[in-house]
Amino acid sequence: MEQNLFVSKAAPAVPFVSSWKAPSNIALVKYWGKSEPQLPKNPSLSFTLSTSVTETKVNFQPATSCTFDFYFHGEKRPDFNPKIQHFIDRITPYIPWITNYHLVISSENSFPHSSGIASSASAMAALSLNLMDLEQHLFPTMEKDYFHKKASFLARLGSGSAARSIEGPVTIWGKTTSCSTSSELYAVPFGSDLHPIFESYRDAILLVDHGSKVVSSTQGHQLMHKHPYAEKRFSQAAENLNALLPIMRSGDLDAFIKIVELEALSLHAMMMTSTPYFVLFKPNTLAIIEKIWEYRAGQKVPVCFTLDAGANVHVLYPAEYASTVEDFINKELAVFCEQGKYLLDRVGTGAKKM
Ligand code: PMV
């Protein structure tokens, strides 16, 4: 099995400090439905973001078993421990040297809590990169390609979509026949033939609802197991990804918009037709979508939307339309946001060592 490639050797402990900044990402083709251990039922593709990031520092101290303390924005937060412990238990077979360390993990997000930005993606990616940094220190002959793949592999075991938060500007996770390097185990970068328009694409995140989700993404994935439309949805996503790849090379924005919006609405259609059914949309989500459609038709501006597992709307547009679209957002869409708030982000190049 390919995953055996990611099993490292044990090594004696050395004190080490590492710090990484990892971005969040927004999927254009959505991952919704998985099998154990965090393997996607369909391939997905995302824009890596730029300013929505988690910065995590890990102080590795030699110890007799793997223990940790977690700090979020300077405050000790034991409420996060079960999630981190679960992650460490899952990845220990691949990084057995970790059993010789106590980790002091200090993490900060650049974006507000519950803002609809996938914080588990950036957080798990940043933590995994710190672990890989130490592994590279222990085994210095490691190649860069292996470093990135294994960071994505570990991040995936923390949160599926985190696999796509290591590199940029566009990454693919899950096996697809149209990308020979693709894998279920980790994400791979799109490649050098990405149309340049997508390297500087903008994402304005409209904060429609700060409230906590009625159904978590873990529960949502779970509900795909007995979903009557599951198999059709997985093949639809795979087909949408196949269709999107040449579009990402040619820069055909009309075709891009059709697939991206279809994917967003298909994701929410799955939620609305699960048993039990649930709706993460809010009335203002739909109001924003209708405004975008009206504006696009009237102004001939290639702006579109996508949605994550929540009510907030990601408005996507090319950099050359930034001032026009941001003026539109400010005048016509901000009224639908909680306290008029939105975040301006853009496609980024991936995680960075601090
Ligand atoms: O990584 P998870 O388990 O939080 O799932 C993410 C699912 C979506 O954000 C809705 C889609 C995606 O591909 O990111």
Residues whose N, C-alpha, C, O or C-beta is under 5 A from the ligand:
A	BS01	PMV	A27 V29 K30 Y31 S44 S159 G160 S161 A162 S217 D308 A309
